[in-house]
Amino acid sequence: MAGSRLSAVPSRAYDTSGRPSAAFFDLDKTIIAKSSSLAFSKPFQAGGLISRGAMLRSAYAQFVYLVGGADHDQMEKIRAFMSQLVEGWDVETVKEIVAETLHHVVDPIVYDEAVSLMEEHREAGRDVVVVSASGTEVVEPIGEMLGADHVIASRLEILDGKYTGEIDYYAYAEEKARAIEAMAAERGYDLEECFAYSDSITDAPMLEVVGHPHAVNPDKELRRLAASKGWPVLQFSRPVTLRSRIPVRGTLAALTVGTALTVGGAIWLNRRRKLA
């Protein structure tokens, strides 16, 4: 994995300061090759949450995101689209669909290089933290599947068990940096000895708050910033089947068996129809 090993940097969890450290990973286009929120469009359609037209709009938004990058305007469009889309959705239904389709949806789009980096940081004794503007209902299960120690994610407003379409907390841009600083204060991390990885210029504050920032598959603006500051630039391109790399823990055993029998939530939908 040329260009992405950690051999050139300190390998001890407590490094030079005697304090613990962590590695902070952006999720979309850094750990996985797509937008995590939009990746579940098909299962959500199969579960009866979105129409075919909305799914097509979601697929188009995913395409624009992949081609155009995640600049501020694009992130705002995705935020507005998702807020409008989820209004009125039942929270428990969303969690159930994500749990039953997680491996089917995420397995093919996780970068092998990202998994290897996480393993190296764990071996060095660092905490691994996933940081994403996507909602906790999606990010937390992905983080658990990846073996992350902690997750920072957006929180959608919930009223009477349903999403209102508003956002309680948006983990985006400067807010990611503030959340990382708060976590560091709480857990005693020495930020100068911490690492961060992201693809987008919108995550410049997150990268600048740590001592070891890395640009991963960077957009043009982040590539320019990385060059001007001398940050390492990594290219991730290889997908991996996580079950071949990460042992299935007890908490995920039932999930793995269930998803082996489902395709895009179809069996879940059939079961719900029979119970209706």
ZAGU-606989 format. One record per residue (C-alpha): residue number from 1; residue in one letter; x, y, z. Coordinates in Angstrom, 1 decimal, always signed. Example, Ala and Ser with C-alpha at 12.3 -4.5 7.8 and 13.67 -1.06 7.14 Angstrom:
<pt n="1" res="A" X="+12.3" Y="-4.5" Z="+7.8"/>
<pt n="2" res="S" X="+13.7" Y="-1.1" Z="+7.1"/>
! end
This chain:
<pt n="1" res="M" X="+0.0" Y="+0.0" Z="+0.0"/>
<pt n="2" res="A" X="+2.5" Y="+2.6" Z="-1.2"/>
<pt n="3" res="G" X="+2.0" Y="+6.0" Z="+0.2"/>
<pt n="4" res="S" X="-0.4" Y="+5.1" Z="+3.0"/>
<pt n="5" res="R" X="+1.8" Y="+3.3" Z="+5.6"/>
<pt n="6" res="L" X="+2.5" Y="+4.9" Z="+8.9"/>
<pt n="7" res="S" X="+6.1" Y="+3.8" Z="+9.2"/>
<pt n="8" res="A" X="+7.4" Y="+7.4" Z="+8.6"/>
<pt n="9" res="V" X="+5.5" Y="+8.8" Z="+11.6"/>
<pt n="10" res="P" X="+5.6" Y="+8.0" Z="+15.4"/>
<pt n="11" res="S" X="+4.1" Y="+4.7" Z="+16.1"/>
<pt n="12" res="R" X="+3.5" Y="+4.9" Z="+19.9"/>
<pt n="13" res="A" X="+0.0" Y="+5.7" Z="+21.2"/>
<pt n="14" res="Y" X="+1.5" Y="+8.1" Z="+23.8"/>
<pt n="15" res="D" X="+4.1" Y="+9.5" Z="+21.4"/>
<pt n="16" res="T" X="+6.3" Y="+12.3" Z="+22.8"/>
<pt n="17" res="S" X="+3.8" Y="+14.0" Z="+25.2"/>
<pt n="18" res="G" X="+2.9" Y="+11.0" Z="+27.3"/>
<pt n="19" res="R" X="-0.8" Y="+11.6" Z="+26.5"/>
<pt n="20" res="P" X="-3.1" Y="+9.4" Z="+24.4"/>
<pt n="21" res="S" X="-3.8" Y="+10.2" Z="+20.8"/>
<pt n="22" res="A" X="-6.4" Y="+9.3" Z="+18.1"/>
<pt n="23" res="A" X="-6.9" Y="+9.1" Z="+14.4"/>
<pt n="24" res="F" X="-9.9" Y="+10.9" Z="+13.0"/>
<pt n="25" res="F" X="-11.4" Y="+9.7" Z="+9.7"/>
<pt n="26" res="D" X="-14.0" Y="+11.5" Z="+7.6"/>
<pt n="27" res="L" X="-16.4" Y="+8.9" Z="+6.2"/>
<pt n="28" res="D" X="-17.7" Y="+9.8" Z="+2.8"/>
<pt n="29" res="K" X="-15.1" Y="+9.4" Z="+0.0"/>
<pt n="30" res="T" X="-12.4" Y="+8.8" Z="+2.6"/>
<pt n="31" res="I" X="-13.5" Y="+5.5" Z="+4.2"/>
<pt n="32" res="I" X="-16.2" Y="+4.7" Z="+1.7"/>
<pt n="33" res="A" X="-16.5" Y="+5.6" Z="-1.9"/>
<pt n="34" res="K" X="-19.9" Y="+7.2" Z="-1.8"/>
<pt n="35" res="S" X="-22.1" Y="+9.4" Z="+0.4"/>
<pt n="36" res="S" X="-23.2" Y="+7.2" Z="+3.3"/>
<pt n="37" res="S" X="-26.6" Y="+8.9" Z="+3.6"/>
<pt n="38" res="L" X="-27.4" Y="+8.5" Z="-0.1"/>
<pt n="39" res="A" X="-26.0" Y="+4.9" Z="-0.3"/>
<pt n="40" res="F" X="-29.1" Y="+3.6" Z="+1.5"/>
<pt n="41" res="S" X="-31.6" Y="+4.9" Z="-1.0"/>
<pt n="42" res="K" X="-32.5" Y="+1.5" Z="-2.5"/>
<pt n="43" res="P" X="-33.1" Y="-0.2" Z="+0.9"/>
<pt n="44" res="F" X="-35.1" Y="+2.8" Z="+2.0"/>
<pt n="45" res="Q" X="-37.2" Y="+2.5" Z="-1.2"/>
<pt n="46" res="A" X="-37.6" Y="-1.2" Z="-0.6"/>
<pt n="47" res="G" X="-38.7" Y="-0.5" Z="+2.9"/>
<pt n="48" res="G" X="-41.4" Y="+1.8" Z="+1.6"/>
<pt n="49" res="L" X="-39.9" Y="+5.1" Z="+2.9"/>
<pt n="50" res="I" X="-39.2" Y="+6.8" Z="-0.4"/>
<pt n="51" res="S" X="-40.8" Y="+6.7" Z="-3.8"/>
<pt n="52" res="R" X="-39.1" Y="+5.7" Z="-7.0"/>
<pt n="53" res="G" X="-38.9" Y="+9.3" Z="-8.1"/>
<pt n="54" res="A" X="-37.1" Y="+10.3" Z="-4.8"/>
<pt n="55" res="M" X="-34.7" Y="+7.3" Z="-5.2"/>
<pt n="56" res="L" X="-33.8" Y="+8.5" Z="-8.7"/>
<pt n="57" res="R" X="-33.2" Y="+12.0" Z="-7.4"/>
<pt n="58" res="S" X="-31.0" Y="+10.5" Z="-4.7"/>
<pt n="59" res="A" X="-29.1" Y="+8.5" Z="-7.3"/>
<pt n="60" res="Y" X="-28.6" Y="+11.8" Z="-9.3"/>
<pt n="61" res="A" X="-27.4" Y="+13.6" Z="-6.1"/>
<pt n="62" res="Q" X="-24.9" Y="+10.7" Z="-5.5"/>
<pt n="63" res="F" X="-23.6" Y="+11.1" Z="-9.1"/>
<pt n="64" res="V" X="-23.2" Y="+14.8" Z="-8.7"/>
<pt n="65" res="Y" X="-21.5" Y="+14.3" Z="-5.4"/>
<pt n="66" res="L" X="-19.0" Y="+11.8" Z="-6.8"/>
<pt n="67" res="V" X="-18.2" Y="+13.8" Z="-9.9"/>
<pt n="68" res="G" X="-18.3" Y="+17.3" Z="-8.5"/>
<pt n="69" res="G" X="-16.8" Y="+16.8" Z="-5.1"/>
<pt n="70" res="A" X="-18.1" Y="+17.8" Z="-1.7"/>
<pt n="71" res="D" X="-17.7" Y="+21.6" Z="-1.7"/>
<pt n="72" res="H" X="-19.8" Y="+23.8" Z="+0.5"/>
<pt n="73" res="D" X="-22.6" Y="+24.3" Z="-2.0"/>
<pt n="74" res="Q" X="-22.9" Y="+20.6" Z="-2.8"/>
<pt n="75" res="M" X="-23.0" Y="+19.7" Z="+0.9"/>
<pt n="76" res="E" X="-25.7" Y="+22.2" Z="+1.5"/>
<pt n="77" res="K" X="-27.7" Y="+20.8" Z="-1.4"/>
<pt n="78" res="I" X="-27.3" Y="+17.2" Z="+0.0"/>
<pt n="79" res="R" X="-28.3" Y="+18.5" Z="+3.5"/>
<pt n="80" res="A" X="-31.4" Y="+20.2" Z="+2.2"/>
<pt n="81" res="F" X="-32.3" Y="+17.2" Z="+0.1"/>
<pt n="82" res="M" X="-31.9" Y="+14.7" Z="+3.0"/>
<pt n="83" res="S" X="-33.8" Y="+17.0" Z="+5.4"/>
<pt n="84" res="Q" X="-36.8" Y="+17.2" Z="+3.1"/>
<pt n="85" res="L" X="-36.6" Y="+13.5" Z="+2.2"/>
<pt n="86" res="V" X="-36.6" Y="+12.1" Z="+5.8"/>
<pt n="87" res="E" X="-39.4" Y="+14.3" Z="+7.2"/>
<pt n="88" res="G" X="-42.1" Y="+12.1" Z="+8.7"/>
<pt n="89" res="W" X="-40.0" Y="+8.9" Z="+8.6"/>
<pt n="90" res="D" X="-40.3" Y="+6.5" Z="+11.5"/>
<pt n="91" res="V" X="-37.0" Y="+6.4" Z="+13.4"/>
<pt n="92" res="E" X="-37.2" Y="+2.7" Z="+14.4"/>
<pt n="93" res="T" X="-38.0" Y="+1.7" Z="+10.8"/>
<pt n="94" res="V" X="-34.9" Y="+3.5" Z="+9.6"/>
<pt n="95" res="K" X="-32.7" Y="+1.8" Z="+12.2"/>
<pt n="96" res="E" X="-34.1" Y="-1.6" Z="+11.3"/>
<pt n="97" res="I" X="-33.5" Y="-1.1" Z="+7.6"/>
<pt n="98" res="V" X="-29.9" Y="+0.1" Z="+8.2"/>
<pt n="99" res="A" X="-29.2" Y="-2.8" Z="+10.5"/>
<pt n="100" res="E" X="-30.5" Y="-5.4" Z="+8.1"/>
<pt n="101" res="T" X="-28.8" Y="-4.0" Z="+5.0"/>
<pt n="102" res="L" X="-25.6" Y="-2.6" Z="+6.4"/>
<pt n="103" res="H" X="-23.2" Y="-5.1" Z="+5.1"/>
<pt n="104" res="H" X="-24.9" Y="-5.5" Z="+1.7"/>
<pt n="105" res="V" X="-24.8" Y="-1.7" Z="+1.2"/>
<pt n="106" res="V" X="-21.4" Y="-0.8" Z="+2.7"/>
<pt n="107" res="D" X="-19.2" Y="-3.8" Z="+2.1"/>
<pt n="108" res="P" X="-18.6" Y="-3.1" Z="-1.6"/>
<pt n="109" res="I" X="-17.7" Y="+0.5" Z="-1.1"/>
<pt n="110" res="V" X="-15.2" Y="+0.5" Z="+1.7"/>
<pt n="111" res="Y" X="-11.6" Y="+1.3" Z="+0.8"/>
<pt n="112" res="D" X="-9.1" Y="-1.4" Z="+1.6"/>
<pt n="113" res="E" X="-6.5" Y="+1.3" Z="+2.2"/>
<pt n="114" res="A" X="-8.7" Y="+3.0" Z="+4.9"/>
<pt n="115" res="V" X="-9.2" Y="-0.3" Z="+6.7"/>
<pt n="116" res="S" X="-5.4" Y="-0.9" Z="+6.7"/>
<pt n="117" res="L" X="-4.8" Y="+2.5" Z="+8.1"/>
<pt n="118" res="M" X="-7.3" Y="+2.0" Z="+10.9"/>
<pt n="119" res="E" X="-5.6" Y="-1.3" Z="+11.7"/>
<pt n="120" res="E" X="-2.2" Y="+0.4" Z="+11.9"/>
<pt n="121" res="H" X="-3.5" Y="+3.1" Z="+14.2"/>
<pt n="122" res="R" X="-5.1" Y="+0.5" Z="+16.5"/>
<pt n="123" res="E" X="-1.8" Y="-1.5" Z="+16.6"/>
<pt n="124" res="A" X="-0.1" Y="+1.8" Z="+17.6"/>
<pt n="125" res="G" X="-2.6" Y="+2.1" Z="+20.4"/>
<pt n="126" res="R" X="-4.5" Y="+5.1" Z="+19.0"/>
<pt n="127" res="D" X="-8.3" Y="+5.5" Z="+19.2"/>
<pt n="128" res="V" X="-10.0" Y="+5.4" Z="+15.8"/>
<pt n="129" res="V" X="-12.8" Y="+8.0" Z="+15.4"/>
<pt n="130" res="V" X="-15.2" Y="+8.3" Z="+12.5"/>
<pt n="131" res="V" X="-16.3" Y="+11.9" Z="+11.8"/>
<pt n="132" res="S" X="-19.2" Y="+12.5" Z="+9.4"/>
<pt n="133" res="A" X="-21.9" Y="+15.1" Z="+8.5"/>
<pt n="134" res="S" X="-24.3" Y="+12.1" Z="+7.9"/>
<pt n="135" res="G" X="-26.8" Y="+11.2" Z="+10.6"/>
<pt n="136" res="T" X="-26.0" Y="+9.0" Z="+13.6"/>
<pt n="137" res="E" X="-28.5" Y="+6.3" Z="+12.5"/>
<pt n="138" res="V" X="-26.2" Y="+5.6" Z="+9.5"/>
<pt n="139" res="V" X="-22.7" Y="+6.6" Z="+10.9"/>
<pt n="140" res="E" X="-22.9" Y="+4.7" Z="+14.2"/>
<pt n="141" res="P" X="-23.6" Y="+1.3" Z="+12.7"/>
<pt n="142" res="I" X="-20.9" Y="+1.8" Z="+10.1"/>
<pt n="143" res="G" X="-18.5" Y="+2.9" Z="+12.8"/>
<pt n="144" res="E" X="-19.3" Y="-0.2" Z="+14.8"/>
<pt n="145" res="M" X="-18.8" Y="-2.4" Z="+11.8"/>
<pt n="146" res="L" X="-15.4" Y="-0.9" Z="+11.2"/>
<pt n="147" res="G" X="-14.4" Y="-1.3" Z="+14.9"/>
<pt n="148" res="A" X="-14.2" Y="+2.5" Z="+15.5"/>
<pt n="149" res="D" X="-13.8" Y="+3.5" Z="+19.1"/>
<pt n="150" res="H" X="-16.0" Y="+6.6" Z="+18.8"/>
<pt n="151" res="V" X="-18.2" Y="+8.4" Z="+16.3"/>
<pt n="152" res="I" X="-19.0" Y="+12.1" Z="+15.6"/>
<pt n="153" res="A" X="-22.1" Y="+12.5" Z="+13.5"/>
<pt n="154" res="S" X="-25.0" Y="+14.8" Z="+12.8"/>
<pt n="155" res="R" X="-28.3" Y="+14.4" Z="+14.8"/>
<pt n="156" res="L" X="-31.7" Y="+14.8" Z="+13.2"/>
<pt n="157" res="E" X="-34.6" Y="+16.2" Z="+15.2"/>
<pt n="158" res="I" X="-37.1" Y="+13.6" Z="+16.4"/>
<pt n="159" res="L" X="-40.6" Y="+14.2" Z="+17.6"/>
<pt n="160" res="D" X="-43.0" Y="+11.4" Z="+18.6"/>
<pt n="161" res="G" X="-40.7" Y="+8.8" Z="+17.1"/>
<pt n="162" res="K" X="-40.5" Y="+10.5" Z="+13.7"/>
<pt n="163" res="Y" X="-38.0" Y="+12.8" Z="+12.0"/>
<pt n="164" res="T" X="-39.2" Y="+16.4" Z="+11.7"/>
<pt n="165" res="G" X="-36.9" Y="+17.3" Z="+8.8"/>
<pt n="166" res="E" X="-34.8" Y="+19.6" Z="+11.0"/>
<pt n="167" res="I" X="-31.3" Y="+19.0" Z="+12.2"/>
<pt n="168" res="D" X="-30.4" Y="+19.2" Z="+15.9"/>
<pt n="169" res="Y" X="-26.7" Y="+19.1" Z="+15.4"/>
<pt n="170" res="Y" X="-24.8" Y="+19.4" Z="+12.1"/>
<pt n="171" res="A" X="-21.2" Y="+17.9" Z="+12.2"/>
<pt n="172" res="Y" X="-19.9" Y="+19.9" Z="+9.3"/>
<pt n="173" res="A" X="-16.9" Y="+22.1" Z="+8.5"/>
<pt n="174" res="E" X="-15.8" Y="+24.1" Z="+11.5"/>
<pt n="175" res="E" X="-18.2" Y="+22.1" Z="+13.7"/>
<pt n="176" res="K" X="-16.1" Y="+18.9" Z="+13.0"/>
<pt n="177" res="A" X="-13.0" Y="+20.7" Z="+14.4"/>
<pt n="178" res="R" X="-14.9" Y="+21.9" Z="+17.5"/>
<pt n="179" res="A" X="-16.2" Y="+18.4" Z="+18.1"/>
<pt n="180" res="I" X="-12.7" Y="+17.0" Z="+17.8"/>
<pt n="181" res="E" X="-11.4" Y="+19.6" Z="+20.2"/>
<pt n="182" res="A" X="-14.1" Y="+18.8" Z="+22.7"/>
<pt n="183" res="M" X="-13.5" Y="+15.0" Z="+22.4"/>
<pt n="184" res="A" X="-9.7" Y="+15.6" Z="+22.9"/>
<pt n="185" res="A" X="-10.4" Y="+17.7" Z="+26.0"/>
<pt n="186" res="E" X="-12.7" Y="+15.0" Z="+27.4"/>
<pt n="187" res="R" X="-10.4" Y="+12.0" Z="+26.6"/>
<pt n="188" res="G" X="-7.1" Y="+13.7" Z="+27.1"/>
<pt n="189" res="Y" X="-5.8" Y="+13.5" Z="+23.5"/>
<pt n="190" res="D" X="-2.8" Y="+15.5" Z="+22.6"/>
<pt n="191" res="L" X="-4.0" Y="+17.0" Z="+19.3"/>
<pt n="192" res="E" X="-0.5" Y="+17.6" Z="+18.1"/>
<pt n="193" res="E" X="+0.1" Y="+13.9" Z="+18.2"/>
<pt n="194" res="C" X="-3.3" Y="+13.1" Z="+16.5"/>
<pt n="195" res="F" X="-4.0" Y="+12.2" Z="+12.9"/>
<pt n="196" res="A" X="-6.9" Y="+13.2" Z="+10.6"/>
<pt n="197" res="Y" X="-7.9" Y="+12.1" Z="+7.1"/>
<pt n="198" res="S" X="-10.4" Y="+13.7" Z="+4.7"/>
<pt n="199" res="D" X="-11.1" Y="+14.3" Z="+1.0"/>
<pt n="200" res="S" X="-12.8" Y="+17.6" Z="+1.1"/>
<pt n="201" res="I" X="-11.8" Y="+21.3" Z="+1.4"/>
<pt n="202" res="T" X="-14.8" Y="+21.6" Z="+3.7"/>
<pt n="203" res="D" X="-12.9" Y="+19.5" Z="+6.2"/>
<pt n="204" res="A" X="-9.9" Y="+21.9" Z="+6.3"/>
<pt n="205" res="P" X="-10.7" Y="+23.0" Z="+9.9"/>
<pt n="206" res="M" X="-10.7" Y="+19.3" Z="+11.0"/>
<pt n="207" res="L" X="-7.4" Y="+18.7" Z="+9.3"/>
<pt n="208" res="E" X="-5.8" Y="+21.9" Z="+10.7"/>
<pt n="209" res="V" X="-6.7" Y="+21.1" Z="+14.3"/>
<pt n="210" res="V" X="-4.4" Y="+18.0" Z="+14.5"/>
<pt n="211" res="G" X="-0.6" Y="+17.6" Z="+14.2"/>
<pt n="212" res="H" X="-0.7" Y="+15.0" Z="+11.4"/>
<pt n="213" res="P" X="-3.3" Y="+15.9" Z="+8.7"/>
<pt n="214" res="H" X="-3.7" Y="+13.8" Z="+5.5"/>
<pt n="215" res="A" X="-5.6" Y="+14.5" Z="+2.3"/>
<pt n="216" res="V" X="-7.3" Y="+11.4" Z="+0.9"/>
<pt n="217" res="N" X="-8.5" Y="+11.4" Z="-2.7"/>
<pt n="218" res="P" X="-8.6" Y="+15.2" Z="-2.3"/>
<pt n="219" res="D" X="-10.7" Y="+17.6" Z="-4.3"/>
<pt n="220" res="K" X="-8.9" Y="+20.4" Z="-6.2"/>
<pt n="221" res="E" X="-9.0" Y="+22.9" Z="-3.4"/>
<pt n="222" res="L" X="-7.9" Y="+20.5" Z="-0.7"/>
<pt n="223" res="R" X="-5.1" Y="+19.3" Z="-3.0"/>
<pt n="224" res="R" X="-3.9" Y="+22.9" Z="-3.4"/>
<pt n="225" res="L" X="-4.1" Y="+23.4" Z="+0.4"/>
<pt n="226" res="A" X="-2.2" Y="+20.2" Z="+1.1"/>
<pt n="227" res="A" X="+0.5" Y="+21.2" Z="-1.3"/>
<pt n="228" res="S" X="+0.9" Y="+24.6" Z="+0.2"/>
<pt n="229" res="K" X="+1.1" Y="+23.2" Z="+3.8"/>
<pt n="230" res="G" X="+3.2" Y="+20.1" Z="+2.9"/>
<pt n="231" res="W" X="+0.4" Y="+17.6" Z="+4.0"/>
<pt n="232" res="P" X="+0.7" Y="+14.0" Z="+2.7"/>
<pt n="233" res="V" X="-1.7" Y="+13.2" Z="-0.1"/>
<pt n="234" res="L" X="-3.1" Y="+9.6" Z="-0.2"/>
<pt n="235" res="Q" X="-5.0" Y="+7.8" Z="-3.0"/>
<pt n="236" res="F" X="-7.5" Y="+5.2" Z="-1.9"/>
<pt n="237" res="S" X="-9.1" Y="+3.1" Z="-4.7"/>
<pt n="238" res="R" X="-9.4" Y="-0.6" Z="-3.7"/>
<pt n="239" res="P" X="-12.7" Y="-1.9" Z="-2.3"/>
<pt n="240" res="V" X="-12.7" Y="-4.6" Z="+0.3"/>
<pt n="241" res="T" X="-15.2" Y="-7.1" Z="+1.7"/>
<pt n="242" res="L" X="-15.0" Y="-6.3" Z="+5.4"/>
<pt n="243" res="R" X="-16.0" Y="-9.8" Z="+6.6"/>
<pt n="244" res="S" X="-12.7" Y="-11.0" Z="+5.0"/>
<pt n="245" res="R" X="-10.7" Y="-8.4" Z="+6.9"/>
<pt n="246" res="I" X="-12.6" Y="-7.7" Z="+10.2"/>
<pt n="247" res="P" X="-13.7" Y="-10.6" Z="+12.4"/>
<pt n="248" res="V" X="-17.4" Y="-10.5" Z="+13.1"/>
<pt n="249" res="R" X="-18.0" Y="-9.6" Z="+16.7"/>
<pt n="250" res="G" X="-20.9" Y="-11.0" Z="+18.8"/>
<pt n="251" res="T" X="-22.9" Y="-7.8" Z="+18.4"/>
<pt n="252" res="L" X="-22.7" Y="-8.1" Z="+14.6"/>
<pt n="253" res="A" X="-23.2" Y="-11.9" Z="+14.3"/>
<pt n="254" res="A" X="-27.0" Y="-11.8" Z="+13.9"/>
<pt n="255" res="L" X="-26.7" Y="-8.8" Z="+11.6"/>
<pt n="256" res="T" X="-24.3" Y="-10.6" Z="+9.3"/>
<pt n="257" res="V" X="-26.5" Y="-13.7" Z="+9.1"/>
<pt n="258" res="G" X="-29.5" Y="-11.6" Z="+8.4"/>
<pt n="259" res="T" X="-28.0" Y="-9.5" Z="+5.7"/>
<pt n="260" res="A" X="-26.7" Y="-12.7" Z="+4.0"/>
<pt n="261" res="L" X="-30.3" Y="-13.5" Z="+3.4"/>
<pt n="262" res="T" X="-31.4" Y="-10.1" Z="+2.2"/>
<pt n="263" res="V" X="-31.0" Y="-8.1" Z="-0.9"/>
<pt n="264" res="G" X="-31.6" Y="-4.4" Z="-0.6"/>
<pt n="265" res="G" X="-34.2" Y="-5.0" Z="+2.3"/>
<pt n="266" res="A" X="-36.6" Y="-7.0" Z="+0.1"/>
<pt n="267" res="I" X="-37.1" Y="-9.7" Z="+2.7"/>
<pt n="268" res="W" X="-37.6" Y="-7.1" Z="+5.4"/>
<pt n="269" res="L" X="-40.3" Y="-5.5" Z="+3.2"/>
<pt n="270" res="N" X="-42.0" Y="-8.8" Z="+2.5"/>
<pt n="271" res="R" X="-42.1" Y="-9.6" Z="+6.3"/>
<pt n="272" res="R" X="-43.6" Y="-6.2" Z="+7.0"/>
<pt n="273" res="R" X="-46.3" Y="-6.7" Z="+4.3"/>
<pt n="274" res="K" X="-47.3" Y="-10.0" Z="+5.8"/>
<pt n="275" res="L" X="-47.6" Y="-8.5" Z="+9.3"/>
<pt n="276" res="A" X="-49.7" Y="-5.6" Z="+8.0"/>
! end
